[in-house]
Amino acid sequence: MKVVVTGAEGFLGWHTRLRLRATTDHEVVPVSRSTWGALPALVAGADAVLHLAGVNRGADDDVADGNARLARDVADALAGAAPGVRVVYANSIQAGNGSPYGTGKAEAASTLRDAVARLGGTFVDMHLPNIFGEHGRPQYNSFVATFVHAVIRGEAPQVEDRPVELLHAQGAARALVDGLDGESREERPAGAPATVAGVLAALQDFDALYRVGDIPALPDAFHRDLFNTLRAATFPDRAPLRLTPRADHRGNLVEVVRVHGGQGQTFVSSTRPGVTRGEHFHLRKMERFVVIGGRASISLRRVFHDDVITFDVSGDEPVAVDMPIGWAHNITNTGDGELTTLFWTSELFDPADPDTVPEPVGSPTRENE
């Protein structure tokens, strides 16, 4: 299936492409601001369009008109799509609430619905709640991103508390990708109930523990995703995490991971000189590498990006490198002898759902860009 993704370089676009990469074999065609002018050519022959591009901030008229205009552009381009084209629209629970954003999103949905109906296709109207997750932009994508930005800098933002429904970007991406199947419909994926003040307090607690390398108690998927969001914002500035050796007359001891609650799994591997392990990424689970013997390089690359970050590490001075969600990573033995590495993951290995997606660090997957 040829799937066009608009807004591909945005926050939700990155998470959706990541999920498509991890869970499907679709041909994915990313569309960004720089390629928007070529939209008709990119949509030509497409089986489906995931329309994620939108205008979130700006003057009232710009927000309302901008969302409507983007939808009109997509509607015009659909004329060249494959017969029976499917369109999945990243709408909002604010659609139709009278605000400029809500007005623009509602008009966009109406435009796309009418265009798809004329073509005999399928339209899935996905009303998403507040979205948060890794690599969100502060003051733009989510108040969670704004809070994370402030907390890791030691700032205390002012809060007007209220209830809020929050959905992690991978949950939104799952709903959007699932929309590629089935009949025309309107959906409202449920988020987790929270409060603005509660989110801030949780992030502050997470940050206090993670500054010394500890993993906080994560009682559910929402708190796991919230912690992963904070972790991503600290990388690579706080990496690697320095570990404190303790010594007495018996020898040395290093605490490599301290977990304040929840499950996890620890294992040790030996690696021959010149051999590389890893070459994968995760959608949800945390993974920590600690070299306890020998020398190695640990390399990471954010999927769909080119820059590779590398840490040279040694068992003589153990450090912890934690893998952000959506970053391909590997470890290579760069020494002359055997490499001994301790790995910790935040969940027990499940062969039916391993959350381990092959991806080489050194060879970016660029789709059709």
SULURWO-V33409 format. One record per helix or strand of 2 or more residues. SS is the DSSP state (helix for helix, strand for strand). FROM is the first residue (numbers start at 1). TO is the last residue. If there is no record, write none. Layout:
BEGIN
ss=SS from=FROM to=TO
ss=SS from=FROM to=TO
END
This chain:
BEGIN
ss=strand from=2 to=6
ss=helix from=11 to=23
ss=strand from=27 to=31
ss=helix from=33 to=43
ss=strand from=48 to=51
ss=helix from=60 to=80
ss=strand from=86 to=92
ss=helix from=100 to=118
ss=strand from=122 to=128
ss=strand from=130 to=132
ss=helix from=143 to=151
ss=strand from=163 to=168
ss=helix from=169 to=178
ss=strand from=185 to=187
ss=strand from=192 to=195
ss=helix from=196 to=210
ss=helix from=221 to=234
ss=strand from=241 to=242
ss=strand from=245 to=248
ss=strand from=251 to=254
ss=strand from=265 to=271
ss=strand from=276 to=281
ss=strand from=287 to=293
ss=strand from=295 to=302
ss=strand from=308 to=314
ss=helix from=315 to=317
ss=strand from=319 to=322
ss=strand from=327 to=333
ss=strand from=339 to=345
ss=strand from=357 to=358
END
